[in-house]
Amino acid sequence: MVVSRVHIEEIKGIEDIRERLELLTMLNNLGVNPSCNLRKVRERAEYFISLKFGIADAAHLAFAEATADVFITCDDRLLKKCKRNNITIQSVRVLYNGGFKMKKSQYINEDQLIRKAVDILMDKLGPVETNRFLTLPAKKRIESVKRHRLWQSKLDRDSFFKDGFG
């Protein structure tokens, strides 16, 4: 899976720490960082923006065209827009099942993980804050496409492109 700077910027905007860590872990384990001509990718992203694509969607598409064989999204509306605008890269929809599988050899035993984590928390936070942390309820996640659209609507094109394309 190709990982662009756009992915990292979007993940930084996710408030739910658990979801942010899950996505960063997935990108770290499954992703590759390709090299490409950032000037050309930015020009292509600017073209997509002229077609009324969102700032991040335009950058995602431009990076995908430059570095991948397929553009993957969960956003049906974005897929339809790609089709209407005759975008050349193959675009497909992926269903998110709430998780992904990793190789077992990448992880320590769960009991050891819990023991180490609790020891670190106890050392750094003490028993009261450790207990408080361990019993924090998980916040309800915002559906990913809805969250993406909200995040994208708040982007400033110039600063986003400066961060994404250098």
Phi and psi in degrees as GROMACS dihedral restraints (atoms count N, CA, C in turn):
[ dihedral_restraints ]
;  ai    aj    ak    al  type     phi  dphi    fc
    3     4     5     6     1   -81.2    20    10
    4     5     6     7     1   132.5    20    10
    6     7     8     9     1  -114.4    20    10
    7     8     9    10     1   125.9    20    10
    9    10    11    12     1  -109.5    20    10
   10    11    12    13     1   171.4    20    10
   12    13    14    15     1   -60.4    20    10
   13    14    15    16     1   -27.4    20    10
   15    16    17    18     1   -61.8    20    10
   16    17    18    19     1   -41.7    20    10
   18    19    20    21     1   -58.2    20    10
   19    20    21    22     1   -46.9    20    10
   21    22    23    24     1   -63.9    20    10
   22    23    24    25     1   -43.8    20    10
   24    25    26    27     1   -62.0    20    10
   25    26    27    28     1   -41.6    20    10
   27    28    29    30     1   -66.4    20    10
   28    29    30    31     1   -42.2    20    10
   30    31    32    33     1   -64.8    20    10
   31    32    33    34     1   -34.6    20    10
   33    34    35    36     1   -58.5    20    10
   34    35    36    37     1   -29.0    20    10
   36    37    38    39     1   -83.0    20    10
   37    38    39    40     1    -3.8    20    10
   39    40    41    42     1   -80.4    20    10
   40    41    42    43     1   121.1    20    10
   42    43    44    45     1   -73.8    20    10
   43    44    45    46     1   -35.2    20    10
   45    46    47    48     1   -71.0    20    10
   46    47    48    49     1   109.0    20    10
   48    49    50    51     1   -60.3    20    10
   49    50    51    52     1   -36.2    20    10
   51    52    53    54     1   -65.0    20    10
   52    53    54    55     1   -44.7    20    10
   54    55    56    57     1   -66.0    20    10
   55    56    57    58     1   -41.3    20    10
   57    58    59    60     1   -60.4    20    10
   58    59    60    61     1   -45.5    20    10
   60    61    62    63     1   -64.5    20    10
   61    62    63    64     1   -40.1    20    10
   63    64    65    66     1   -59.8    20    10
   64    65    66    67     1   -45.5    20    10
   66    67    68    69     1   -69.7    20    10
   67    68    69    70     1   -41.1    20    10
   69    70    71    72     1   -63.2    20    10
   70    71    72    73     1   -38.4    20    10
   72    73    74    75     1   -63.8    20    10
   73    74    75    76     1   -44.3    20    10
   75    76    77    78     1   -61.0    20    10
   76    77    78    79     1   -47.2    20    10
   78    79    80    81     1   -64.0    20    10
   79    80    81    82     1   -38.7    20    10
   81    82    83    84     1   -64.8    20    10
   82    83    84    85     1   -39.3    20    10
   84    85    86    87     1   -84.0    20    10
   85    86    87    88     1   -32.6    20    10
   87    88    89    90     1  -111.4    20    10
   88    89    90    91     1   -14.3    20    10
   90    91    92    93     1   -92.2    20    10
   91    92    93    94     1   156.2    20    10
   93    94    95    96     1  -127.8    20    10
   94    95    96    97     1   145.4    20    10
   96    97    98    99     1  -103.2    20    10
   97    98    99   100     1   102.4    20    10
   99   100   101   102     1   -80.4    20    10
  100   101   102   103     1   162.6    20    10
  102   103   104   105     1  -102.0    20    10
  103   104   105   106     1   146.3    20    10
  105   106   107   108     1  -159.2    20    10
  106   107   108   109     1   169.0    20    10
  108   109   110   111     1   -80.8    20    10
  109   110   111   112     1   101.8    20    10
  111   112   113   114     1   -63.7    20    10
  112   113   114   115     1   -31.8    20    10
  114   115   116   117     1   -63.8    20    10
  115   116   117   118     1   -45.1    20    10
  117   118   119   120     1   -67.5    20    10
  118   119   120   121     1   -38.4    20    10
  120   121   122   123     1   -64.1    20    10
  121   122   123   124     1   -42.1    20    10
  123   124   125   126     1   -63.6    20    10
  124   125   126   127     1   -42.6    20    10
  126   127   128   129     1   -59.1    20    10
  127   128   129   130     1   -41.8    20    10
  129   130   131   132     1   -67.3    20    10
  130   131   132   133     1   -39.3    20    10
  132   133   134   135     1   -62.8    20    10
  133   134   135   136     1   -40.7    20    10
  135   136   137   138     1   -61.3    20    10
  136   137   138   139     1   -39.5    20    10
  138   139   140   141     1   -61.9    20    10
  139   140   141   142     1   -45.3    20    10
  141   142   143   144     1   -61.9    20    10
  142   143   144   145     1   -37.3    20    10
  144   145   146   147     1   -63.3    20    10
  145   146   147   148     1   -37.2    20    10
  147   148   149   150     1   -64.2    20    10
  148   149   150   151     1   -22.0    20    10
  150   151   152   153     1   -88.6    20    10
  151   152   153   154     1     7.9    20    10
  153   154   155   156     1    77.4    20    10
  154   155   156   157     1    25.2    20    10
  156   157   158   159     1   -77.7    20    10
  157   158   159   160     1   151.2    20    10
  159   160   161   162     1   -65.0    20    10
  160   161   162   163     1   160.2    20    10
  162   163   164   165     1   -56.9    20    10
  163   164   165   166     1   -53.2    20    10
  165   166   167   168     1   -69.3    20    10
  166   167   168   169     1   -39.5    20    10
  168   169   170   171     1   -60.0    20    10
  169   170   171   172     1   -41.5    20    10
  171   172   173   174     1   -62.2    20    10
  172   173   174   175     1   -43.7    20    10
  174   175   176   177     1   -67.2    20    10
  175   176   177   178     1   -43.1    20    10
  177   178   179   180     1   -56.2    20    10
  178   179   180   181     1   -49.1    20    10
  180   181   182   183     1   -61.4    20    10
  181   182   183   184     1   -44.8    20    10
  183   184   185   186     1   -63.3    20    10
  184   185   186   187     1   -43.3    20    10
  186   187   188   189     1   -63.9    20    10
  187   188   189   190     1   -41.6    20    10
  189   190   191   192     1   -61.7    20    10
  190   191   192   193     1   -45.0    20    10
  192   193   194   195     1   -59.9    20    10
  193   194   195   196     1   -37.0    20    10
  195   196   197   198     1   -80.9    20    10
  196   197   198   199     1   -20.7    20    10
  198   199   200   201     1  -132.5    20    10
  199   200   201   202     1    -7.2    20    10
  201   202   203   204     1  -134.9    20    10
  202   203   204   205     1   170.7    20    10
  204   205   206   207     1   -95.0    20    10
  205   206   207   208     1   -23.9    20    10
  207   208   209   210     1  -139.7    20    10
  208   209   210   211     1   142.0    20    10
  210   211   212   213     1  -101.7    20    10
  211   212   213   214     1   121.4    20    10
  213   214   215   216     1  -109.7    20    10
  214   215   216   217     1   133.2    20    10
  216   217   218   219     1  -148.2    20    10
  217   218   219   220     1   162.2    20    10
  219   220   221   222     1  -102.6    20    10
  220   221   222   223     1    -2.4    20    10
  222   223   224   225     1   -95.9    20    10
  223   224   225   226     1   104.2    20    10
  225   226   227   228     1   -60.6    20    10
  226   227   228   229     1   -39.0    20    10
  228   229   230   231     1   -62.9    20    10
  229   230   231   232     1   -40.0    20    10
  231   232   233   234     1   -66.0    20    10
  232   233   234   235     1   -40.8    20    10
  234   235   236   237     1   -60.4    20    10
  235   236   237   238     1   -43.1    20    10
  237   238   239   240     1   -63.0    20    10
  238   239   240   241     1   -39.6    20    10
  240   241   242   243     1   -65.3    20    10
  241   242   243   244     1   -38.8    20    10
  243   244   245   246     1   -60.7    20    10
  244   245   246   247     1   -45.5    20    10
  246   247   248   249     1   -64.4    20    10
  247   248   249   250     1   -45.6    20    10
  249   250   251   252     1   -60.0    20    10
  250   251   252   253     1   -33.0    20    10
  252   253   254   255     1   -97.5    20    10
  253   254   255   256     1    11.9    20    10
  255   256   257   258     1    53.0    20    10
  256   257   258   259     1    45.3    20    10
  258   259   260   261     1   -66.6    20    10
  259   260   261   262     1   132.5    20    10
  261   262   263   264     1   -77.1    20    10
  262   263   264   265     1   -31.5    20    10
  264   265   266   267     1   -70.8    20    10
  265   266   267   268     1   141.8    20    10
  267   268   269   270     1   -64.2    20    10
  268   269   270   271     1   127.9    20    10
  270   271   272   273     1  -114.6    20    10
  271   272   273   274     1   131.5    20    10
  273   274   275   276     1  -133.9    20    10
  274   275   276   277     1   155.9    20    10
  276   277   278   279     1   -98.7    20    10
  277   278   279   280     1   139.3    20    10
  279   280   281   282     1  -118.7    20    10
  280   281   282   283     1   135.8    20    10
  282   283   284   285     1   -89.6    20    10
  283   284   285   286     1   127.9    20    10
  285   286   287   288     1   -89.8    20    10
  286   287   288   289     1   125.0    20    10
  288   289   290   291     1  -100.8    20    10
  289   290   291   292     1    13.4    20    10
  291   292   293   294     1    87.4    20    10
  292   293   294   295     1     5.7    20    10
  294   295   296   297     1   179.4    20    10
  295   296   297   298     1  -178.3    20    10
  297   298   299   300     1  -150.6    20    10
  298   299   300   301     1   158.1    20    10
  300   301   302   303     1   -96.2    20    10
  301   302   303   304     1   140.2    20    10
  303   304   305   306     1  -120.0    20    10
  304   305   306   307     1   161.1    20    10
  306   307   308   309     1   -70.7    20    10
  307   308   309   310     1   135.3    20    10
  309   310   311   312     1   -60.4    20    10
  310   311   312   313     1   -33.4    20    10
  312   313   314   315     1   -65.0    20    10
  313   314   315   316     1   -12.5    20    10
  315   316   317   318     1   -80.8    20    10
  316   317   318   319     1   -12.2    20    10
  318   319   320   321     1  -123.0    20    10
  319   320   321   322     1   150.9    20    10
  321   322   323   324     1   -81.5    20    10
  322   323   324   325     1   164.4    20    10
  324   325   326   327     1   -54.6    20    10
  325   326   327   328     1   141.1    20    10
  327   328   329   330     1   -59.3    20    10
  328   329   330   331     1   -38.8    20    10
  330   331   332   333     1   -62.7    20    10
  331   332   333   334     1   -43.3    20    10
  333   334   335   336     1   -63.8    20    10
  334   335   336   337     1   -41.1    20    10
  336   337   338   339     1   -59.7    20    10
  337   338   339   340     1   -48.0    20    10
  339   340   341   342     1   -62.4    20    10
  340   341   342   343     1   -45.9    20    10
  342   343   344   345     1   -59.8    20    10
  343   344   345   346     1   -47.6    20    10
  345   346   347   348     1   -63.6    20    10
  346   347   348   349     1   -44.7    20    10
  348   349   350   351     1   -63.3    20    10
  349   350   351   352     1   -44.1    20    10
  351   352   353   354     1   -65.3    20    10
  352   353   354   355     1   -40.6    20    10
  354   355   356   357     1   -60.3    20    10
  355   356   357   358     1   -43.6    20    10
  357   358   359   360     1   -65.4    20    10
  358   359   360   361     1   -45.1    20    10
  360   361   362   363     1   -61.2    20    10
  361   362   363   364     1   -44.9    20    10
  363   364   365   366     1   -61.3    20    10
  364   365   366   367     1   -42.8    20    10
  366   367   368   369     1   -64.8    20    10
  367   368   369   370     1   -41.3    20    10
  369   370   371   372     1   -87.9    20    10
  370   371   372   373     1   -32.2    20    10
  372   373   374   375     1  -113.5    20    10
  373   374   375   376     1   -24.3    20    10
  375   376   377   378     1    89.0    20    10
  376   377   378   379     1   169.3    20    10
  378   379   380   381     1   -67.3    20    10
  379   380   381   382     1   -37.6    20    10
  381   382   383   384     1   -67.1    20    10
  382   383   384   385     1   -50.4    20    10
  384   385   386   387     1   -69.9    20    10
  385   386   387   388     1   -32.5    20    10
  387   388   389   390     1   -61.4    20    10
  388   389   390   391     1   -48.4    20    10
  390   391   392   393     1   -61.8    20    10
  391   392   393   394     1   -43.7    20    10
  393   394   395   396     1   -58.9    20    10
  394   395   396   397     1   -45.2    20    10
  396   397   398   399     1   -61.8    20    10
  397   398   399   400     1   -46.0    20    10
  399   400   401   402     1   -66.6    20    10
  400   401   402   403     1   -21.8    20    10
  402   403   404   405     1  -104.9    20    10
  403   404   405   406     1     7.2    20    10
  405   406   407   408     1   -61.1    20    10
  406   407   408   409     1   132.5    20    10
  408   409   410   411     1   -73.2    20    10
  409   410   411   412     1   145.7    20    10
  411   412   413   414     1   -72.6    20    10
  412   413   414   415     1   133.3    20    10
  414   415   416   417     1   -75.0    20    10
  415   416   417   418     1   148.7    20    10
  417   418   419   420     1   -67.9    20    10
  418   419   420   421     1   130.2    20    10
  420   421   422   423     1   -79.2    20    10
  421   422   423   424     1   145.1    20    10
  423   424   425   426     1   -81.1    20    10
  424   425   426   427     1   137.4    20    10
  426   427   428   429     1   -53.8    20    10
  427   428   429   430     1   137.2    20    10
  429   430   431   432     1   -60.4    20    10
  430   431   432   433     1   -41.4    20    10
  432   433   434   435     1   -68.0    20    10
  433   434   435   436     1   -42.0    20    10
  435   436   437   438     1   -61.9    20    10
  436   437   438   439     1   -44.5    20    10
  438   439   440   441     1   -62.0    20    10
  439   440   441   442     1   -42.9    20    10
  441   442   443   444     1   -61.3    20    10
  442   443   444   445     1   -46.5    20    10
  444   445   446   447     1   -63.1    20    10
  445   446   447   448     1   -40.9    20    10
  447   448   449   450     1   -64.2    20    10
  448   449   450   451     1   -46.9    20    10
  450   451   452   453     1   -60.0    20    10
  451   452   453   454     1   -47.4    20    10
  453   454   455   456     1   -63.0    20    10
  454   455   456   457     1   -35.2    20    10
  456   457   458   459     1   -65.4    20    10
  457   458   459   460     1   -20.0    20    10
  459   460   461   462     1   -97.0    20    10
  460   461   462   463     1    -0.7    20    10
  462   463   464   465     1   -74.0    20    10
  463   464   465   466     1   144.5    20    10
  465   466   467   468     1   -98.2    20    10
  466   467   468   469     1   119.9    20    10
  468   469   470   471     1   -56.1    20    10
  469   470   471   472     1   -47.6    20    10
  471   472   473   474     1   -62.6    20    10
  472   473   474   475     1   -47.3    20    10
  474   475   476   477     1   -71.0    20    10
  475   476   477   478     1   -36.0    20    10
  477   478   479   480     1   -64.3    20    10
  478   479   480   481     1   -45.1    20    10
  480   481   482   483     1   -68.0    20    10
  481   482   483   484     1   -34.2    20    10
  483   484   485   486     1   -61.6    20    10
  484   485   486   487     1   -45.0    20    10
  486   487   488   489     1   -68.1    20    10
  487   488   489   490     1   -39.4    20    10
  489   490   491   492     1   -81.4    20    10
  490   491   492   493     1   -28.2    20    10
  492   493   494   495     1  -119.9    20    10
  493   494   495   496     1     0.0    20    10
